[in-house]
Structures are given as structure tokens and as C-alpha cells.
Amino acid sequence: DVVHNCPAVSDAARQLPDAQIDWVVEEPFAGVAAMHASVRRVIPVALRRWRRALWSPAVWGELRAFRRALAAERYDAVIDSQALLKSAALCFLASGAKHGMDAASAREPLAARFYDVVHTVSWRLPAVERNRRLTAEALGFALDQDVRYGLRAEGASPLEQEVFLTMTSRKDKLWPESRWIETGRALDMLVVLPWGNNAERRRAERIRAAVPKAIVPRRMALEELARLFVHARGVIGLDTGLTHLAAALGVPTVGIYCGSDPALNGLYGAPQAKNVGGPGRAPEALEVLKHCA
């Protein structure tokens, strides 16, 4: 969701050059918002962590600090692009005219009750375009065709290495390990296999054991992963936010789709990104390899 909203932020900054843009974002993904060149202030929110310790005095202190940060400005517009009840509630706490999707367009229809102004946005559009349309309508400007993610990360000349993002949130989105192995062997270069939890690490280790030039690094923070991507020759990844981040950073990226529709959730607006596969159709290794840089 955070990466998908970056082009909307870029549109607003380009069309309204004097705009001051603040972004409320879940704590684990605050690093992505901070990479956007046009964001003045990132306001982290830790809803997931707070829910686990709601009666802790420390959590209540963080909640008060968050409320103060959100109330520090009166905004000309407050835009909720997630269209969920939790994001709508946060939108409601901010000062300013609140914009969001109407009940027919929102992912959670009740969210529309929290907004002052609602907008109709087609479900048939990719997520990036839904966010762009909402933002353009809320701020009153016409969209152009160019999609700019506006993200920046420290980079250098690409190294002869490929990053494999073998993790994703659902089992039906996984690609067979045998095809990762076939792809890694065919590339015949250093393959880096990041991971986020123990199950992902075990999968990465199994693939590493069968690919001669593969390595499994220590667990990396989001900002470290971004730097890893921009130093790589390319990234191959499943339907996960990290794959979208790599594409948004301008890295040659192949997105592998096995359980979701790339027409709606695929890599979008990034000239060096390619989508392969589709719901129930895991691509062969050769199909992935032909798109590698």
C-alpha cells in the first residue's frame, strides 16, 4: 500500500509545488515514506504493536505523542488512500477536510462514513491508479500520464548480483523452490536471498544449498534492503511489497505472480519492471529468465 501511494504523492508535489506533504504510515514501513523526495514529515503509527499491549502506560504515552504530532498542523486536505476502517479512523483524528473513497469504492465500505468528501474510484484500475485518481480529485488537479514513484536510496554502479525475494504473505503466491533453484543456477552469478522470519529463512537456506553462488544474509532492515536493491543488477520477487519497492526504485525487476492477478496488483508504472504468471499459473523458470537484465 505504501509503495502504491508514492506516485500519488509525486503527482501532488508536481502539480502543487508549494504543497507541504506529511505522511502517516505504519511504523514498519516509515522508511519507504522517508525515501520519497517530496515528503516533508513522516508520522509513524504503530497500530499493530499498540494492539498487543493496549494497557501498557508506555503505549498510552506513544498514543498521546501520535495525537500531538497529528494535531500539530491544520491541513488543507487529509486524504485516506487505504480506505480501511483503521486508516479512516486515523484520518478522522487529523485537522482539515477529510477525503476518501465512497462506500462503493472503498475496501471497507464503512470507512466512507469518516470522510467529509467522498470520491468514486473504479475497482477495475490498478492500485497505483486508484490512489492517483483519488488524490487528483481531492486536490483538484488533472492527472498526466507519467507515473513517478519519487523514491531515492543511496546507490552506486550495479554489482554482478541478483536479489531473489522468495517470501510472500500467502501460500498460493509462492513459486516452487525447484524453479528458484533452476533460475539461480542459470544466472550463474551471486544470488542474495533476504528473509524476514524463520520460515522464510529456512526456505532461503534450502535454495542456497542448491545454488552454488547464493548467499543468505543476516536479517536486514527496510532501508538496508533498499540499498541492496539499488546495488543489484536486478531483483526477482513474488507478489510482496518489497518487489514493488525494488521496481519503484528503478531497479530492473521481474514480478512472479502465482495466486494474484498482475493486472490489478502487478508492478506498474516502472519502465524496467515485468510481470509474469497469473492466478493459478506459476511461470516456468525460462519465462522469468528471458526478462532478467
Phi, psi and omega in degrees: 000322182293312180296320180297339181268349183301316179299327177295320176296318178298318178301312182299317181293324181287319183280332181234078190298340179268001183293143172253116189250121173251150185226120173271126186212147178303138186314314183296340185250010181299330180298327179292313179300322180292338178284346183282127186296338186258003181270123180284314186217133174258127179249102182287144174232140187240053185304317183296315181290320180297322181298330182285342182219051189300331184265009178283132177303325180296320179295317179296326175295320178293322178298317179296319179296322178296315179300319179296318180297321181288328183272359185291341181231150164256118188267148173291328178209141174238119188244125175256105182270347180283326179060041174245159179301318182294320180287326177295322178296320177294319177302318181298329182285340183279157180266124180138169179293125187261125182243143175197185180277150178288173186299329181283341184256336187286150177293325173237103189307326181296340179301329183299338181291343183273351188262151173280325181229130179245152184228143177271126180226125186297138174288342184283350181276151171300157184304319180301315182289326175300315180294321179296316180297315180301313183294318180297318179293319181295324184259356172075042175229161180270140179281144167259182186275339186286131175256118179237125180278331175072014182271148179224140174215149180301130183221174177207187177299136181302141175271163177280071178212151178241141177257129176255121176257093188268004184257150176198172190275344184227146181297326182288350177268352182289150175256140182306137181300328180299328181281327172299316181296314178301318180294315180298319179293320182292325180293327176054047175213175178299128177244126180255130185242086178293166180206163181234335178221179187296320179297319179293324178294318180297319177297314179300321180293322178296318179292317180302320182297338183254356180244113190305324186255022182267150174226152174246110182282175170295167177297132187247144174286164184302316181295325177293321178297320178300317178294322176301316181299312186288344175271351185272156173291329179189168179230135172241125185211161177277184179285087181213157183301328181294325177295318177297322178297315179301314179297319181295333178279000177086013180278138173304119189226136172247121177262126182258123183243123180239328184233007179221165188265114179295341177295332180255323187244008186283172174298132192218137173074011179247113190298337181258020182249142177229144174251138175226151179089194181176180182302121180074009182229085178288124183291154173285160179301322181298325179294323177290315185298327183291344178260359182287147182297000000 
